[in-house]
């Protein structure tokens, strides 16, 4: 493991924060890039020993400055703020800065299924970034997380009201992942890169059905939660409609037993355990 710091981009976001927490637990030297170093969450990271620098995922200059002298970079891009082309632009800015600074290892968080011609816009934008990585000169590892457990929190009020809205049949397994497990896996790849460079690894911790998810939430809350199968036709957002069409069709294809056997150092949280920790006592 290098003595140089490792860099986490967008470190106060969901994925970046999970990676940063895992690196802090491993007492790594960490540099984090954030939009506003004066925000409370950024100052809290500084208090815990992280070197905090200001920058933007679309600004090559600030990215290059943040990447100077690092051993590895964790990168994440998003289309949900400025659109798909802006996300691809973020990826290209990150790769350009990494090339300029001769970064020895870039870990890119994409999405499981991005290599399947899924027809999902935000999968395909990440596939374009993956292609740029593969054709570039920067050593890389691509991680492909599946659906995050935390996404269920988007319907928090409905869950508390007794309903889990998912546009899937009740017996259709949905491969999913705890953000903490993504963080732990990314930290492992960043700190011990030799076994991972050049690989594309899709990640899932569990594959519960909506009915099983509702049962786990019922147990955690101490009252009944029922799965409500929302019709695909009711999903007005074209990107989300395409994603749920994909998940009702071919879906993710992670070989979960093989993945877990190959990486026993990761906790691989089950949905039921996550629900117990996250929802028990919620009112």
C-alpha positions in Angstrom: 0.0 0.0 0.0 1.4 3.4 -1.0 2.1 6.2 1.5 0.5 8.7 -0.9 -3.0 9.8 -0.1 -6.1 8.4 -1.9 -8.7 10.8 -3.3 -12.5 10.5 -3.1 -14.5 12.7 -5.4 -17.9 14.0 -4.4 -17.1 12.8 -0.9 -20.2 14.1 0.9 -22.6 12.4 -1.5 -24.1 8.9 -0.9 -21.4 6.8 -2.6 -18.5 9.1 -1.8 -19.4 9.3 1.8 -19.6 5.5 2.1 -16.1 5.1 0.5 -14.7 7.9 2.7 -16.1 6.2 5.8 -14.5 2.9 4.8 -11.2 4.5 4.2 -11.3 6.3 7.5 -12.0 3.0 9.3 -8.8 1.6 7.6 -6.8 4.7 8.8 -5.8 5.6 5.2 -4.5 9.0 4.2 -7.4 10.6 2.6 -8.0 13.6 0.4 -11.6 14.5 -0.5 -13.0 16.8 -3.1 -16.2 18.7 -2.2 -18.0 21.6 -3.7 -18.0 23.6 -0.5 -15.4 23.0 2.2 -17.3 25.2 4.6 -20.3 23.0 4.7 -20.8 21.1 8.0 -20.3 17.7 6.5 -17.1 18.7 4.8 -15.8 20.3 8.0 -16.7 17.2 9.9 -14.5 15.1 7.5 -11.6 17.6 8.0 -12.0 17.2 11.8 -11.6 13.5 11.4 -8.3 13.9 9.5 -9.3 14.1 5.8 -7.6 16.7 3.6 -10.5 18.7 2.1 -10.2 20.5 -1.2 -12.7 22.4 -3.2 -13.7 21.5 -6.7 -16.2 20.3 -9.2 -16.6 17.1 -11.2 -16.8 19.1 -14.4 -13.8 21.3 -13.7 -10.6 19.8 -15.1 -8.4 22.3 -13.3 -9.7 21.6 -9.8 -9.8 17.9 -10.5 -6.2 17.9 -11.6 -5.1 19.9 -8.6 -6.9 17.4 -6.3 -5.4 14.4 -8.1 -1.8 15.6 -7.8 0.4 13.1 -6.0 -2.4 10.6 -5.1 -2.1 6.8 -5.2 -5.7 6.2 -6.3 -9.0 8.1 -7.1 -12.6 7.0 -6.4 -14.8 8.7 -9.0 -18.6 8.9 -9.4 -20.6 10.7 -11.9 -24.3 11.6 -12.0 -26.9 12.5 -14.7 -29.5 13.5 -12.2 -28.4 17.2 -11.7 -27.7 18.4 -15.3 -28.5 15.5 -17.6 -26.8 12.6 -19.4 -24.4 14.7 -21.6 -23.3 16.6 -18.5 -22.6 13.2 -16.8 -20.5 12.1 -19.8 -18.7 15.4 -19.6 -17.9 14.8 -15.9 -16.4 11.4 -16.8 -14.3 13.0 -19.5 -13.1 15.8 -17.2 -12.1 13.2 -14.6 -10.3 11.1 -17.1 -8.5 14.1 -18.6 -7.3 15.3 -15.2 -6.2 11.7 -14.3 -4.3 11.4 -17.5 -2.7 14.8 -17.0 -1.6 14.0 -13.4 -0.6 10.4 -14.3 -2.9 9.0 -11.7 -1.7 5.4 -11.0 -5.2 4.0 -10.4 -8.8 5.3 -11.1 -11.7 3.5 -9.5 -14.9 4.4 -11.3 -18.3 3.6 -9.8 -20.6 2.8 -12.8 -23.7 0.6 -12.5 -24.4 -3.1 -12.9 -25.9 -3.8 -16.3 -24.2 -0.9 -18.1 -22.5 -3.5 -20.4 -25.8 -5.1 -21.4 -27.2 -2.7 -24.0 -30.0 -2.1 -21.4 -31.7 0.8 -23.1 -31.6 2.6 -19.7 -30.3 6.2 -20.4 -28.3 6.6 -17.1 -26.8 3.1 -17.7 -25.8 4.0 -21.2 -24.2 7.3 -20.2 -22.0 5.3 -17.7 -21.2 2.8 -20.5 -19.8 5.7 -22.6 -17.6 6.7 -19.7 -16.5 3.0 -19.3 -15.5 3.0 -23.0 -13.4 6.1 -22.5 -11.7 4.5 -19.6 -11.0 1.3 -21.5 -9.5 3.3 -24.4 -7.4 5.6 -22.2 -4.0 5.3 -20.6 -5.0 5.5 -16.9 -5.0 2.2 -15.0 -8.6 1.6 -13.8 -11.1 -0.6 -12.0 -14.8 -0.3 -12.8 -17.3 -1.2 -10.0 -20.9 -1.9 -11.0 -23.2 -1.6 -8.0 -26.8 -2.9 -8.2 -29.9 -1.2 -6.7 -29.0 0.2 -3.3 -31.0 -0.8 -0.2 -31.2 2.9 0.6 -33.4 3.6 -2.5 -36.3 2.2 -0.5 -35.9 5.3 1.7 -37.2 7.3 -1.2 -40.7 6.1 -0.3 -40.2 6.5 3.5 -43.6 8.0 4.2 -45.3 5.3 2.2 -43.3 2.6 4.0 -44.3 4.1 7.3 -47.9 4.1 6.0 -47.7 0.4 5.4 -46.8 0.1 1.7 -43.6 -0.7 -0.2 -44.1 0.6 -3.8 -42.0 -1.3 -6.3 -42.9 -1.8 -10.0 -42.0 -5.5 -9.8 -44.0 -8.7 -9.2 -44.0 -9.8 -5.6 -41.9 -12.9 -6.3 -39.3 -11.2 -8.6 -35.8 -11.1 -6.9 -34.1 -7.7 -7.1 -30.3 -7.8 -6.7 -29.3 -5.0 -4.2 -26.4 -3.7 -2.2 -25.7 -1.8 1.0 -23.8 1.5 0.4 -21.5 0.5 3.2 -20.5 -2.6 1.3 -19.8 -0.6 -1.8 -17.6 1.6 0.4 -15.7 -1.3 1.9 -15.2 -2.9 -1.5 -14.0 0.4 -3.1 -11.6 1.0 -0.2 -10.1 -2.5 -0.7 -9.6 -1.9 -4.4 -8.0 1.6 -3.7 -5.6 0.4 -1.0 -4.7 -3.0 -2.6 -5.0 -2.3 -6.3 -2.7 -4.9 -7.8 -5.4 -7.6 -8.0 -8.1 -5.3 -9.4 -6.6 -3.2 -12.2 -8.3 -3.7 -15.5 -11.3 -5.5 -14.0 -15.0 -4.7 -14.1 -16.7 -6.0 -11.0 -20.5 -5.9 -10.4 -21.6 -5.8 -6.8 -24.7 -7.2 -5.0 -25.1 -8.2 -1.4 -28.6 -9.8 -1.6 -31.5 -10.5 -3.9 -34.8 -10.3 -2.0 -38.1 -10.3 -3.7 -40.5 -7.3 -3.0 -42.6 -9.6 -0.8 -39.5 -10.5 1.2 -38.5 -6.9 1.5 -42.0 -6.0 2.8 -41.7 -8.8 5.3 -38.3 -7.5 6.6 -39.6 -4.0 6.9 -42.7 -5.3 8.7 -40.5 -7.1 11.2 -38.3 -4.0 11.7 -41.2 -1.6 12.2 -43.3 -3.9 14.2 -46.3 -3.4 12.0 -47.4 -4.7 8.6 -45.9 -3.4 5.4 -47.3 -4.7 2.1 -45.8 -4.7 -1.3 -47.8 -2.6 -3.8 -46.9 -3.4 -7.3 -46.9 0.0 -9.1 -47.7 -0.4 -12.9 -44.9 0.4 -15.2 -47.2 2.6 -17.2 -47.5 4.9 -14.2 -43.8 5.8 -14.2 -43.7 9.0 -16.1 -39.9 9.6 -16.0 -38.5 8.0 -19.2 -35.2 7.1 -17.6 -36.9 5.5 -14.6 -39.4 3.8 -16.8 -36.6 2.3 -18.9 -34.8 1.1 -15.7 -37.8 -0.7 -14.3 -38.5 -2.2 -17.7 -35.0 -3.6 -17.6 -35.3 -4.8 -14.1 -38.6 -6.6 -15.0 -36.8 -8.1 -18.0 -33.2 -9.3 -18.1 -32.2 -7.4 -14.9 -28.9 -7.5 -13.1 -26.8 -10.6 -13.6 -24.4 -10.7 -10.6 -23.2 -14.2 -9.6 -23.8 -13.4 -5.9 -22.4 -16.7 -4.4 -19.2 -16.5 -6.6 -18.7 -12.8 -5.7 -19.1 -13.4 -2.0 -16.8 -16.5 -2.0 -14.2 -14.5 -3.8 -14.4 -11.5 -1.4 -15.1 -12.9 2.1 -13.6 -9.8 3.7 -16.7 -7.8 2.8 -19.7 -7.9 5.2 -22.2 -8.5 2.3 -25.2 -7.1 4.2 -28.5 -8.9 3.8 -31.6 -6.7 3.2 -33.2 -8.1 6.4 -30.2 -7.0 8.5 -30.1 -3.6 6.8 -33.8 -3.1 7.5 -33.4 -4.1 11.2 -30.6 -1.5 11.6 -32.2 1.2 9.5 -35.9 1.0 10.3 -36.2 -0.5 13.8 -37.7 2.1 16.1 -38.8 4.4 13.2 -42.1 6.1 13.7 
